[in-house]
Amino acid sequence: MTQYTRRQVLRTAGAAAGTAVVAGSLTNPLTAGAVGSPPGSDTNPLKLWYTQPATEWLQALAIGNGRLGAMVYGGTATEQLQLNEDSIWAGGPHQYDDPIGKDVLPEIRRLIAEEKYLDAQNLADAHFMGLPHEQMQYQPVGYLSLAFPGIDATAVTAYRRELDLTTAITSVSYEHAGVRYTREVFVSHPAQVLVMRLTASQRGALTFDATYSTEQAATASAYDKQTLALNGISGDAEGLTGSVKFCALLRAFTEGGSTTVADGKLSVAGADEVTLLFSVGTSYRNYLDVSADQVARAVAPLAAVGRPAYGALRHQHVEDYQRLFGRLDIDLGTSDSIALPTDQRIMAFRNGGDPQLAALYYQFGRYLLISSSRTPGQPANLQGIWSYKMLPEWQSKFTLNINAEMNYWPAGPANLAECWDPMFQMISELSESGARTAATMYDAPGWVAHHNTDGWRGTAPVDFAYYGVWPTGGAWLSLLFWERYEYTGDLDMLRKYYPVLRGSVEFFLDQLQTDAKTGWLVTSPSHSPEVKHHDYDNVGVSMCAGPTMDTEILHDLFKVFGQATAVLGVDSAMAAAAADARSKLAPIQIGYLGQIQEWLIDWEEAALETSRHVSHLWAVFPSDQVTPRSTPELADAARKSLELRGPAVTAGWSLAWKLNLRARLLEPDNAYKHLTQLLGPGRTAPNMFDLHPPFQIDGNFGGVSGITEMIMQSHSGEVALLPCLPTAFPTGTVRGMRARGGFDLEFSWFGGKLTKATVRSLLGNRLRLRTGASVDVKSSIGPVAFARPEDGVVEFRTRPGVDYFIEVRP
């Protein structure tokens, strides 16, 4: 039996880019020496591939099934997998609310009304924050290492590792001493296990020792004659005792040779082929209950698989994955760069000229969403499900003032609606914990969530008042239900989550304050996320009333609530109250520099504040309150705001947001510039992870959304094809992209111009289609009556299940 403690594990943490973490017994070289001659290039446009093993975490390849994740290094003498399970969080069930909060709230509001912002912020720091002030961190299981004593890494040739996005399988192959070795690794969603298949071209050539290493307090031991167990518990943090117990099991099945398990090690000797199954169970049932039997949960999927037929297990995995991934194809043009390994292509992308890499990036983002957000499981956090640190940056939580929502921007248009499910479950749970926060800290009905939450569904303000006192996190999340309804028409889903939407509206109808100077309804206290409007005695102050982002979010919240009540036939009186409140919200204002004001007051110096956040432009994207066609003056003001934020290459997620904003503002050159910044080596790691830096997955998802917005937009009651097409994508084809209103799209272009399109109506809604070309419309059931309300636009009624063919006139 082997006992691991935190002090026994060596961590090598890199600088901002996040260098490799090599733990304990895993410090043996993964790659020492050359890999020999490369095995040649690949023309499969949906593979990430490399000619050397990973030596750092940001070179390893990510696999996952929504709940269980791994980073595969692809070593030769030593293989290393870094492992996560998405319910392992520090601490335990906890309510963060401070009951003193509601007592000081009136005073905070009074100070803000008197423009004593620093005093208000100091009072909030003292008595209006969660207890403790910090939320809990997402934590890893640890590492699994396979040491191959007969392999000399310096004598390896023909090395290759890859991740095939069409199968969600990562593989490694190389030659050593005349023997060809191969490994395939994937995480099966149907089977809920990680699977590794090892083969060799020579019988009896597979010999290795498998061991665990972890920074958790954990014990490795034999579970049975072919299974190695790791039993542990999550860490303590901020005075809260770690309470998520976990059990990891590695089971070996060999053809030929022998298997032994002893002294914290699983050993295989002289095998022809080996299949390894790995499962993790935890005691986490939900945010209030950690009483599950983690051992039984780990054993159950292994028992269900039994002795695996590898081919059947692989087929089941691929079929399940393809059901989601295979819905959408995207071709943005070809490039000779496809002959280069992926890390080299990323290095070269700063110069553009590789449209296939942009398409690969798009599909990689879809792959990551499938791999990190499926039921059963948590939503994708700041790092999806992949994190090697016991205390990751920003605790790898769910940050609600942009990042968590950005993770799901691709879900609708990229045809992955089911990936919303874990997020919706979390929002429902937040409405429960948030109701306690509303009552305890605001003396209010309904529910509220602020700028962060964790595995324990904290909803109180956290960190510092400067960052944490922002009450519209729950309001933004509530809008996602309607967004999904717009794409899918799923009435059962809308009905299920309507009470959550209603609860958010109820909170704000009760808590909005009347601004004494203007008579407008405003939030108070709040702030424009993470941006100061003044310095007082060298202290940055963000707290205020009625920041523009809040007003924009509530404008849509009250609007969507009215639409949902009409669809469901409920709460007409409350809908009328919400509509009345909406009419009293502050308008979007233009400041003295021609910018969209970030605050209710046009504080002159504050408009020059640089930040990675562009929260006051929420009305441009993800909302559609501001568009070049409907509100050209405000659109120009949004452009000025982007200019004032500064030209610097900021965080990856910030570039992704700006990419979406530029696309909505119909600026193809600026949009593509942000894409080259995002996909270049400064903000994309060798394994295609987005870099803040360090790694944050939101930029990957925001990048997918931005590419979508360049080639298709659906908002403001219409669908637009090629609305912001950059010259870098002169030719392309898309199949399976989704538009609001329930339309499945297939379209092609050449020379920057639409050549043809097919629209399948899923819900039978009327379609207003902007093509930028003169077109005719036919259908799979006969002629179509359509109108041309303006040049390049057609409108027509549709029927569910019917295909409509858009033919460009010569």
VENBEL-V316678 format. One line per field, one symbol per residue. burial: I if it has 24 or more other C-alpha atoms within 12 Angstrom, else O. A space follows every 50 residues. Layout:
BEGIN
burial->???
END
This chain:
BEGIN
burial->OIIIOOOOIOIOOOOOIIIIIIIIIIIIIIIOOOIOOOIOIIOOIIIIII IIIIIIIIIIIIIIIIIIIIIIIIIIIIIIIIIIIIIIIIIIIIIIIIII IIOIIIIIIIIIIOOOIIIIIIIIIIIIIIIIIIIIIIIIIIIIIIIIOO IIIIIIIIIIIIIIIIIIIIIIIIIIOOIIIIIIIIIIIIIIIIIIIIII OOOIIIIIIIIIIIIIIIIIIIIOOIIIIIIIIIIIIOOIOIIIIIIIII IIIIIOOIIIIIOIIIIIIIIIIIIIIIIIIIIIIIIIOIOOOIIOIIIO IIOOIOOIOIOOIIOIIIOIIIOIIIIIIIIIIIIOIIIIIIIIIIIIII OIIIIIIIIIIIIIIIIIIIIIIIIIIIIIIIIIIIIIIIIIIIIIIIII IIIIIIIIIIIIIIIIIIIIIIIIIIIIIIIIIIIIIIIIIIIIIIIIII IIIIIIIIIIIIIIIIIIIIIIIIIIIIIIIIIIIIIIIIOOIIOOIIII IIIIIIIIIIIIIOIOOOOIIIIIIIIIIIIIIIOOOOOIIIIIIIIIII IIIIIIIIIIIIIIIOOOOOOOOIIOOIIOIIOIIIIIIIIOIIIIIIII IIIOOIIIIOIIIIIIIIIIIIIIIIIIOOOOOIIIIIIIIIIIIOOOII IIIIIIIIIIIIIIIIIIOIIIIIIIIIIIIIIIIIIIIIIIIIIIIIII IIIIIIIIIIIIIIIIOIIIIIIIIIIIIIIIIIIIIIIIIIIIIIIIIO OIIIIIIIIIIIIOIIIIIIIIIIIIIIIOOOOOOOOOOOOIIIIIIIII OIIIIIIIOO
END
